[in-house]
Amino acid sequence: MKILGWNCRGICNTSTVRALRALVKGHCPEIIFLCETKASESRLVKIAGSLGFSEHLIVAAQGRSGGVCLFWSTDFLVDVLEFNAVTIAISIRDNVRSWTLVGFYGPPYQQKHYKAWTNLLALLESIVGPWMCFRDFNMVLEAKEKVVGRIGSASGTNYLRNLMFELGAVDLGFSGNRFTWHNKRWGNGCIRERLDRGITNILWRSEFPRANVLHLGAVNSDHCPLLIDTNPADVRCPRPFRFEAMWTGDPRCFDVIFEAWKRNFEGTDSFILFKKQFFLALDLRKWNKAVFGHVQTRIDEFTRSIELIQREEPTEENINEEAHLLDGLNTWLGRNETLWRQKSRETWLKEGDRNSRFFHISSVVRRRRNTIDAIRGDDGEWIVKVSDIREFVVDKFQDLFAVEDISCPAELENLIPSMVTEDDNLLLCQIPSPREIKNIVFGMQSLKSPGPDGLPPLFYKKYWEVVGISVIKAVRDFFISGKMLKEVNYSFIVLIPKIINPSTINHYRPISLCNTIYKVISKLLVDRLRAIIPNLVSLAQLAFIPGRWIAENQLIVQEILHSFKKRKVKGGFVAVKLDLQKAYDRVHWGFLKIVLNQFGFCPKFIGWIMECISSVSFSILVNGGITKKFRPSRGLRQSDPLSPYLFILDQEVLSRLIDREFFQGSISGVKMNVNGPAFTHVMYADDIMLFAKANSREVQILDNCLVTYYVPVSVCVKMDASIRRFWWNPESESGRFLAWKAWDDLCVPKALGGLGFRCAKKFNAILMAKLTWMLVSKRDSPCMVALRNGKKVDCWKDPWIPWIPSFIPSPKDASVIINPFMVENLINGETNTWKVGLLMDMFDQESVVAITKIILPVVPRQDKLTWVADPKGLFSVKSAMGLIQRDVWPAALDPIWHKLWKSDPRCPLCNSKLESVSHVFFQCQATKMFWFGTCWGIRAELFVVNMDVDVVKLVVDPPIPLSDPSVVQMNKNLASVQIALTLEAIWRFRNQHVHHSKIDNPNVSIKALEFRIVEHMQKLWAENSLFTPKDLKWLPPPHGIVKLNVDAAIFHSSACIAVIARNESGLIIKAWAKPFNSIDPLVAEAAAILWAIQIAKMESWNAITVESDSKVCVDFLLQDFTASRWSIAGLCDDAKALAAEFSFCSFCWIKREANMVAHTLAKLDPQFTSTAIFFPKNLPPPVEVAWFRDFSCILVVA
């Protein structure tokens, strides 16, 4: 039965009814409960009829609020139990069972809570038998069911939690979206909650163990519809065989096993054991169905027989028969208890406690928790079809276990000494004795989940006399031959949720279910390995090592971190917590083999280990069904007894890399006291803590160790290969493809003719650089020292010159190199200028020119690191990738990529003229409509376009005015927007026809174009309205304040900065201009601002206003940017520091039209070879003209 519940927030809208009809059609519910309908009874009766429901209960809305209703089909009998404004309760009866359904709408207002919830509690308490209550409770159970906002007031009562506690109710859980309600806001104002749910008593949960709740997408309401399926359709998929523990209580089971084990087979001992197990499973299935029978059916038969015999006369024969039946009933009740104990996986409750109901509920809850009803795919979409879920899960794990080719670095070969002695290898390679094998079997938990053979340790213990010899022979066969039968090493993977209500594949933990025989072999290897592993693994690793306690590392870490707060050490320390994602699943078999060989394990033992981990094959159990089999090429199985020890040995490589650096003195670690040991790292299995001094050298060394151990370069090569394979032939199953172009050519940036693919190796280097620098200084990436005072910058080692590729100057000859030599020695401290003579003596001419371009700060500050590839000086992956691309693919590439394949040269729209820029955009009859068809009616013939550059000129500088009167009234900005958008629309129209064979209706495209033009015009009008006419004119300062207008002009190889000082009357006090040695416009503008402040200080002006038409510089000066543009950061910092010395100093951004005097003066650069000072009487004529225009505007305004 399917039940749909929805808080529709008003059912009177046509769109809401349409959405409800789509839900009914898509999911076919037998019952619908709607709340907050806000509709009359007649309206709801009409809707029920349109949906095909003749039976209904309706509570009409009160005004424009409230309203609940229940629709149901006639396939079952219904009795009404409760019927009011917030609750509808019915009893449902069919041929099999009866139960109670309660639809509840929790009042959103606190003053109504007590009455509604009290009545609900009384109703549910009065129900005898199974019940389920669902829909909008308007209350959450715990904090994690709400995002943003508060759960409730401190004095508020959580009636839902109290009700569930009083009744012992259970939450049905859900699949799909985590929340069922949101307030339809975004950002900080967004609130999402799980207000809707289904709760049941234990009886209902037992009656419907497979019932699930699906959160559907919210449509036309802020609440998600709930779809409850009491008995989901079971998808046909093979189920694994499982030996039932209750069979051991039937003597006939022994006979089945004995007969099956007498079969004779030829082959190895392992193969013979497998064949016996295989045919035994077939025999037990048949025997269970034909002889043993279904447990509950047997219990019902005995119960009915007892009822019948008790109705008879109490004769001696009947009494004996009744006693016999009671004894049989007790036997089957005991078997039922054993059955559910095995299914529940509860091992703490011993036999004899006779609690079948507890085991049954435990099993139901566990099975429901592990069921995957829906899962979110990689694209964010929900996958709900069972077959699609199975396919998705298999694909994900095949990718996870796919091999990544690595090569062992040469340094690792000398890292691990041979530590396993010959005596150790003799101990490791001993063939296990029969007693040893038996002890292993009998030491295992009896009801541990079995593997694909379906036989738990209980089977071997109970029937050891029959099967023991075969088990011993098969186990010893492996140790003698060194080969493992693939069926023995076949495993299931079960997905255990890590969290409640998981949604993605990462929310599940893969646990391997290995065959019992394999576990015996694995445990025998572990017993041998445990004897010597304490001698191989460093003391930093305490997990799984005999004689070591994992909690010791927890105490050590706690004390070290506590000491960070107490100890005052110069430079401090750094601690890094590493948590390896999918650590076991990513272990490379080849690398592990190298590690084992380096430790000195003999080839025979290594062969055993590699056979155990490399001969494995998997099938995944999805909702109890077996998926297709696949073979991994890397990884260790979780729950395999051998896996933790192999992982620790593999991880010892990292530990020894760090120890080697410590013994060489490269890292110092952390000491708890002077005489105590130094800790560089501690490990708890796959969790790692690293410790070092907080300096770049030690952190860089730790990073190198991580890169060496965790990030093999060939992984990146493999990634590139996968992309290539997908690009050239994504549907190929064989993996073979023909590459029509070299991979390096595809990685060329699009602007240079490639496709812009990212080379994984280079991208990985960028990410590692980002990580390294974040560890060193909590910055993004090192590249260049932004020079401040030069006291900590080594001239020959540190990167400090931004205009040299290496950022380090080149010496004039080798004799001048002195280490260390700080940059501060190159600066004249008295004049705050470069010692040019010393520069000429030490560096080549190119370096000298680059150094003198560095503007020294007026106010001394500490040096800092800056990423020069980004204007703001901050590391970004995008800028780093662009930098690498420019290095690898210079602009001067072979222009062969410009050549096109031979194609029809005619216009694809009209097929009459040759295709060219002028034809496509202006002359083709199909595209002329775009110009003339809009409401502005522009004639394309008026545009003169002969070359491609003419199109750009047309957009940037449109021919205004045109002869067309509709265009005459448009200003240049609006005309540019209209022309650009029309060109874009024509290009899109053409591409739809060429690339998609799609001919759009021109009228539709023209209407869309008009809409876009209007949209952009409205934006432009809004922006233009911000600038009133006075913003375009120079305005005089208040009385007593000097206004300094500054500007910079950039020429071919030089620049000029200019300052104009004027008083409140608009008269020029002085004007200054000088050449500037940087052609960076932003740097020149910032230098002009700083120079203006320095001039004001020399002129002893106490109150000034500095105006500039560089918005970037002014914004930086007015705001405290933490991520400024590195090129002007020093200049702007100096300007702000000097501005603080004035009684009044302000910065203002103005438009170019209001800064024409300074702009005109700066444009006169060729006339200045040094600083020029002008007074009102000797101003250059162009400057005087510009000033007169400003002055005339002042007079007009006055």
Secondary structure as UniProt FT lines:
FT   STRAND          2..7
FT   HELIX           14..27
FT   STRAND          31..35
FT   HELIX           41..51
FT   STRAND          55..59
FT   TURN            63..64
FT   STRAND          68..72
FT   STRAND          77..83
FT   STRAND          87..93
FT   STRAND          98..105
FT   HELIX           110..112
FT   HELIX           113..126
FT   STRAND          131..136
FT   HELIX           143..145
FT   STRAND          146..147
FT   TURN            154..155
FT   HELIX           159..167
FT   STRAND          170..171
FT   STRAND          175..176
FT   STRAND          181..182
FT   HELIX           187..189
FT   STRAND          192..193
FT   STRAND          196..200
FT   HELIX           202..207
FT   TURN            209..210
FT   STRAND          212..215
FT   STRAND          226..229
FT   HELIX           245..249
FT   HELIX           251..261
FT   HELIX           269..287
FT   HELIX           288..292
FT   HELIX           295..311
FT   HELIX           316..344
FT   TURN            351..352
FT   HELIX           356..370
FT   STRAND          375..376
FT   TURN            378..379
FT   STRAND          382..383
FT   HELIX           386..400
FT   HELIX           410..413
FT   TURN            414..415
FT   HELIX           422..428
FT   HELIX           434..442
FT   TURN            446..447
FT   TURN            452..453
FT   HELIX           457..462
FT   HELIX           464..481
FT   TURN            486..489
FT   STRAND          490..497
FT   HELIX           505..507
FT   STRAND          508..513
FT   HELIX           516..530
FT   TURN            531..532
FT   HELIX           533..536
FT   TURN            539..540
FT   TURN            543..544
FT   TURN            546..547
FT   HELIX           550..566
FT   TURN            570..571
FT   STRAND          573..579
FT   TURN            581..583
FT   HELIX           584..586
FT   HELIX           589..599
FT   HELIX           603..614
FT   STRAND          617..622
FT   TURN            623..624
FT   STRAND          625..626
FT   TURN            638..639
FT   TURN            641..642
FT   HELIX           643..663
FT   TURN            664..665
FT   STRAND          670..671
FT   TURN            674..675
FT   STRAND          678..679
FT   STRAND          681..684
FT   TURN            685..686
FT   STRAND          687..693
FT   HELIX           696..710
FT   HELIX           713..728
FT   TURN            730..731
FT   HELIX           743..746
FT   HELIX           750..752
FT   HELIX           760..777
FT   STRAND          784..786
FT   TURN            791..792
FT   TURN            795..797
FT   TURN            802..803
FT   TURN            805..806
FT   HELIX           814..816
FT   HELIX           823..826
FT   STRAND          827..828
FT   TURN            829..832
FT   STRAND          833..834
FT   HELIX           836..842
FT   HELIX           845..852
FT   STRAND          864..866
FT   TURN            868..869
FT   TURN            871..872
FT   HELIX           877..888
FT   HELIX           895..898
FT   TURN            908..910
FT   HELIX           917..918
FT   HELIX           919..923
FT   HELIX           925..932
FT   TURN            935..936
FT   HELIX           940..942
FT   HELIX           948..956
FT   HELIX           965..968
FT   HELIX           972..996
FT   HELIX           1002..1024
FT   TURN            1025..1026
FT   HELIX           1029..1032
FT   TURN            1039..1040
FT   STRAND          1042..1050
FT   STRAND          1055..1062
FT   TURN            1064..1065
FT   STRAND          1068..1076
FT   HELIX           1081..1098
FT   TURN            1099..1100
FT   STRAND          1103..1108
FT   HELIX           1111..1118
FT   HELIX           1126..1139
FT   TURN            1140..1141
FT   STRAND          1144..1149
FT   HELIX           1152..1154
FT   HELIX           1156..1162
FT   TURN            1163..1164
FT   HELIX           1165..1167
FT   STRAND          1172..1174
FT   HELIX           1176..1178
FT   HELIX           1181..1197
//
